[in-house]
Structures are given as structure tokens and as C-alpha cells.
Amino acid sequence: MAKRVYVCETCGAMAEEPGHLCNPKGNPITCTYCGFEHDPHVKHFCKGKLADLKYVCEQCGRLATSEEFLCKPKAVPES
């Protein structure tokens, strides 16, 4: 099966996951955390997820609950 590629409408960057782009264009996506379906350009925040965010991507700045969701994961600094 061919991988889906998303394109940023702002800068033209391409990625296999829409969350790695600032303004992705493409079909609706389903949140892997809560199952909510939304357009790829809509920022979606799950209830309770903010407390579970433990990693940040050094490349794109994306936050995640697990290292496996990021290209270059780094632990979020404790305040």
C-alpha cells in the first residue's frame, strides 16, 4: 500500500503525517488519542491529553505522549 503524503499549503513542505506540518491539506484524519475525526488543518486538543504530554520533537516542535509519534523526540523539560 502506498503511503499518504500531506502537503503544507503555506510553505509546500511534505510529510507522511499531517501533524508535522503547519497548514496541511488532505482528507479528514482520526485522532489516535481519542478517536475524534477532524480536518487535518484543524488543531485538536483532547481532554486530559495535556497532562500526558511528555515529549517534544526537536525538528518540528510537535508535542506527544510517546516518543514513537515524533521524528526527533526529546523529553519535555520539567518546570
C-alpha positions as CSV (number, residue, x, y, z in Angstrom):
1,M,0.0,0.0,0.0
2,A,1.3,3.4,-0.9
3,K,1.9,5.9,1.9
4,R,-0.2,9.0,2.1
5,V,1.7,12.3,1.7
6,Y,0.3,15.6,3.1
7,V,1.5,18.9,1.7
8,C,1.6,22.2,3.6
9,E,-0.4,24.9,1.9
10,T,1.8,27.6,3.3
11,C,5.3,26.5,2.6
12,G,5.0,23.4,0.4
13,A,6.7,21.0,2.8
14,M,5.7,17.4,2.6
15,A,5.2,14.8,5.4
16,E,3.5,11.4,5.9
17,E,1.6,12.7,9.0
18,P,-0.4,16.0,8.9
19,G,0.6,16.9,12.4
20,H,4.2,17.6,11.3
21,L,3.0,20.5,9.0
22,C,1.8,24.0,9.9
23,N,-1.0,24.0,7.4
24,P,-1.7,20.5,5.9
25,K,-4.1,19.8,3.1
26,G,-5.8,16.5,2.8
27,N,-8.6,14.1,3.8
28,P,-10.0,14.2,7.4
29,I,-7.9,12.4,10.0
30,T,-8.8,10.5,13.1
31,C,-7.1,11.4,16.4
32,T,-5.0,8.4,17.6
33,Y,-5.6,9.5,21.3
34,C,-9.4,9.9,21.5
35,G,-10.8,8.9,18.1
36,F,-12.2,12.3,17.1
37,E,-12.3,12.8,13.3
38,H,-11.4,16.3,12.0
39,D,-9.8,18.1,9.1
40,P,-6.0,17.9,9.1
41,H,-5.6,21.7,9.3
42,V,-7.8,22.0,12.5
43,K,-5.8,21.9,15.7
44,H,-7.4,19.4,18.0
45,F,-6.7,19.1,21.8
46,C,-8.0,16.1,23.6
47,K,-9.4,16.5,27.1
48,G,-6.8,15.2,29.5
49,K,-4.1,14.9,26.9
50,L,-2.1,18.0,28.0
51,A,-1.2,16.3,31.3
52,D,0.1,13.2,29.4
53,L,2.4,15.2,27.0
54,K,6.0,14.1,27.8
55,Y,8.0,14.6,24.6
56,V,8.7,17.4,22.1
57,C,10.1,17.0,18.5
58,E,13.3,18.9,18.1
59,Q,12.6,19.1,14.3
60,C,9.0,20.3,14.1
61,G,8.1,21.3,17.7
62,R,5.2,18.8,17.9
63,L,4.3,17.6,21.4
64,A,3.4,13.9,22.0
65,T,2.6,11.4,24.7
66,S,5.1,8.9,23.4
67,E,8.5,9.1,21.6
68,E,7.2,6.9,18.8
69,F,5.0,9.7,17.5
70,L,7.9,12.1,16.8
71,C,10.8,12.3,14.3
72,K,13.4,13.7,16.8
73,P,11.9,13.2,20.3
74,K,13.3,14.9,23.4
75,A,11.8,14.8,26.9
76,V,9.8,17.9,27.8
77,P,11.8,19.8,30.4
78,E,10.2,19.8,33.9
79,S,9.4,23.2,35.3
